[in-house]
Each structure stands twice: as structure tokens, then as C-alpha cells.
Amino acid sequence: MTKLRLKSRDEIKKIKASASLLALTLLEVERNIVPGISTKELDLIAYDFIIKNRAKPAFKGYHGFKGTICASVNEEVIHGIPGKRKLADGDIVSIDCGVILDGFYSDMAKTFKVGSVDSSIDKLLEVTNTALYKGIAEMKVGNRILNISKAIEDYIKPFGFGIVREYTGHGVGFELHEEPSVPNYYAPFFKNIRIQEGMVLAIEPMVNLKGHKVSIKSDGWTVFASDLSYSAHFEHTVAVVGGLPLILSEV
């Protein structure tokens, strides 16, 4: 049986404070995304900003992960390890980050353009970001988890992009990853539980330009599109308040 950890209004306020700081962290990183900067430099910018604001990076040390951010470039989908790689004009980079503030967790991701990108990549980012909001709109009392999943899939499918299936959204707040899982496609074998007041989810479509299949690099972390096509990832921490979705990871 799926164990849900619903949050009170006061707890949601504390998750909101964590998520707002996280949104500011990603803005700070975004300001520094230019050709020539390394993903490690972006990682240090995020770390310094979080620590300066008396919070902790949620990813650093999680199952041994060494970064404050996941920095996934081009065909990399998620869990990219920050390192010496320098971004170049025409790249895209997905920045996924988490914050712990006063013991409460938040999770957020956004894919950024580096300089000018091909129009097909522009479309990939636009569609993935819009799909996120289509899913969020279904996170309301009276619906079920797969209403979120179906809304995401239904929006993306006509564009012919590949929706990553092996990785999902999830509950968040008291821990980085909680129940339930939130797939980005209609998957009837997932637990299709009812959406309830006080639920807090990290909704996060991951979408490849071509096929949906993914592989993992030899580092044991970095997930990439098996056909090496570019991949986009957008994520928000969202709560159900008054029966409706409230995005917490916004400034």
C-alpha cells in the first residue's frame, strides 16, 4: 500500500520557503550560463548561493552524489555530474537542484539554452515546459495521479518527441523522494491514487527529441538518450491547497 505523507498548511509554507530559495538559486545559475563556463563552475555558484542563504543542497551526498546540481548537457537527460566540461554555443543544459531549508525539501529543474540553438531544439524545450504546466493543472482534488500523466503525454505526443519512461516525478517535502511516483505517460500499472489536499509532488517531464529509450553512462549516474538526441527536463514542486495546485518553486 502506498504510504502518503500529506502536509499541513504550515508545513507547506515551510516547503514553499525552501522552494522559493531553490527558484532563486536556479536564477543565479541561469545568469551565469554562457559559452565557455564549465558545469563545475555552475555547481559552485549554486552551492555558494544555497549556503549563503543558510540552507543545504539536497543532492550533495545523496546516495553518494557529489554535486549540488545535476548538470545534464545535450543528449544527457538527468543526473549529469558537474565537471570540467565547458558549455558551447548551441548546447542545452538541464539544471536539476534541490534545497533543504529548516528540514524541508524542494526539487526543481529547468533546461537552458546556451547561446543560439536549432529551431527543433527550441521547440523541444517549449513543448516540454508547456507539458509540465499541463500536468500541474490536473493536480487537483477529485483527480488521480494518472490524470497528470495523461495530460503530459497527450500534449507531447502530437509533436513526435520521445517521453522518458524509466524515470518519474515523485512526492517531496519531508524527504527528497517520497511516494507516490508520477509517470509522464499514461501507465495503468502504476498506483493510480487519488490526489488529496496537502499532497506535495515534484512533477517533471523528461522528453527526448527522438526516441524515448535511455541508457546510463559508465559513471553510474548520467542518464542519456540512447539515440543521442537532445533531451529536455522541466520540474516544479507543487502542493494541493484548497483543492487546487499551487506551484511552490516560483519566486
QUISUL-V314996 format. One record per residue. N is the residue number from 1. PHI is phi in whole degrees, 0 to 359 (999 if undefined). Layout:
n=N phi=PHI
n=N phi=PHI
This chain:
n=1 phi=999
n=2 phi=290
n=3 phi=265
n=4 phi=270
n=5 phi=243
n=6 phi=287
n=7 phi=247
n=8 phi=283
n=9 phi=301
n=10 phi=295
n=11 phi=293
n=12 phi=296
n=13 phi=299
n=14 phi=288
n=15 phi=294
n=16 phi=300
n=17 phi=297
n=18 phi=297
n=19 phi=291
n=20 phi=294
n=21 phi=297
n=22 phi=297
n=23 phi=299
n=24 phi=294
n=25 phi=298
n=26 phi=293
n=27 phi=296
n=28 phi=296
n=29 phi=295
n=30 phi=303
n=31 phi=298
n=32 phi=254
n=33 phi=278
n=34 phi=219
n=35 phi=304
n=36 phi=104
n=37 phi=279
n=38 phi=269
n=39 phi=292
n=40 phi=292
n=41 phi=297
n=42 phi=296
n=43 phi=298
n=44 phi=292
n=45 phi=298
n=46 phi=296
n=47 phi=300
n=48 phi=299
n=49 phi=294
n=50 phi=295
n=51 phi=295
n=52 phi=301
n=53 phi=264
n=54 phi=60
n=55 phi=237
n=56 phi=233
n=57 phi=290
n=58 phi=285
n=59 phi=275
n=60 phi=295
n=61 phi=90
n=62 phi=290
n=63 phi=52
n=64 phi=89
n=65 phi=294
n=66 phi=263
n=67 phi=259
n=68 phi=279
n=69 phi=244
n=70 phi=264
n=71 phi=242
n=72 phi=248
n=73 phi=257
n=74 phi=58
n=75 phi=284
n=76 phi=285
n=77 phi=270
n=78 phi=210
n=79 phi=67
n=80 phi=295
n=81 phi=275
n=82 phi=299
n=83 phi=199
n=84 phi=282
n=85 phi=303
n=86 phi=262
n=87 phi=287
n=88 phi=236
n=89 phi=303
n=90 phi=97
n=91 phi=284
n=92 phi=235
n=93 phi=222
n=94 phi=268
n=95 phi=253
n=96 phi=246
n=97 phi=210
n=98 phi=226
n=99 phi=230
n=100 phi=246
n=101 phi=233
n=102 phi=54
n=103 phi=87
n=104 phi=250
n=105 phi=259
n=106 phi=222
n=107 phi=213
n=108 phi=204
n=109 phi=214
n=110 phi=207
n=111 phi=258
n=112 phi=248
n=113 phi=274
n=114 phi=251
n=115 phi=69
n=116 phi=262
n=117 phi=237
n=118 phi=300
n=119 phi=299
n=120 phi=292
n=121 phi=287
n=122 phi=305
n=123 phi=295
n=124 phi=303
n=125 phi=294
n=126 phi=299
n=127 phi=293
n=128 phi=295
n=129 phi=295
n=130 phi=296
n=131 phi=299
n=132 phi=303
n=133 phi=288
n=134 phi=297
n=135 phi=293
n=136 phi=303
n=137 phi=299
n=138 phi=269
n=139 phi=274
n=140 phi=218
n=141 phi=302
n=142 phi=108
n=143 phi=265
n=144 phi=238
n=145 phi=306
n=146 phi=289
n=147 phi=294
n=148 phi=296
n=149 phi=302
n=150 phi=295
n=151 phi=297
n=152 phi=295
n=153 phi=297
n=154 phi=298
n=155 phi=285
n=156 phi=283
n=157 phi=308
n=158 phi=298
n=159 phi=275
n=160 phi=81
n=161 phi=280
n=162 phi=264
n=163 phi=273
n=164 phi=294
n=165 phi=255
n=166 phi=285
n=167 phi=235
n=168 phi=225
n=169 phi=286
n=170 phi=192
n=171 phi=291
n=172 phi=203
n=173 phi=139
n=174 phi=278
n=175 phi=222
n=176 phi=289
n=177 phi=233
n=178 phi=232
n=179 phi=288
n=180 phi=263
n=181 phi=283
n=182 phi=233
n=183 phi=292
n=184 phi=261
n=185 phi=211
n=186 phi=288
n=187 phi=237
n=188 phi=297
n=189 phi=278
n=190 phi=281
n=191 phi=291
n=192 phi=268
n=193 phi=281
n=194 phi=285
n=195 phi=281
n=196 phi=233
n=197 phi=303
n=198 phi=88
n=199 phi=287
n=200 phi=233
n=201 phi=234
n=202 phi=260
n=203 phi=263
n=204 phi=207
n=205 phi=296
n=206 phi=238
n=207 phi=225
n=208 phi=263
n=209 phi=298
n=210 phi=240
n=211 phi=284
n=212 phi=271
n=213 phi=286
n=214 phi=229
n=215 phi=224
n=216 phi=241
n=217 phi=290
n=218 phi=295
n=219 phi=287
n=220 phi=81
n=221 phi=239
n=222 phi=290
n=223 phi=268
n=224 phi=223
n=225 phi=294
n=226 phi=300
n=227 phi=270
n=228 phi=65
n=229 phi=282
n=230 phi=295
n=231 phi=223
n=232 phi=239
n=233 phi=211
n=234 phi=230
n=235 phi=208
n=236 phi=227
n=237 phi=269
n=238 phi=228
n=239 phi=245
n=240 phi=264
n=241 phi=231
n=242 phi=63
n=243 phi=85
n=244 phi=236
n=245 phi=286
n=246 phi=232
n=247 phi=287
n=248 phi=269
n=249 phi=270
n=250 phi=230
n=251 phi=286
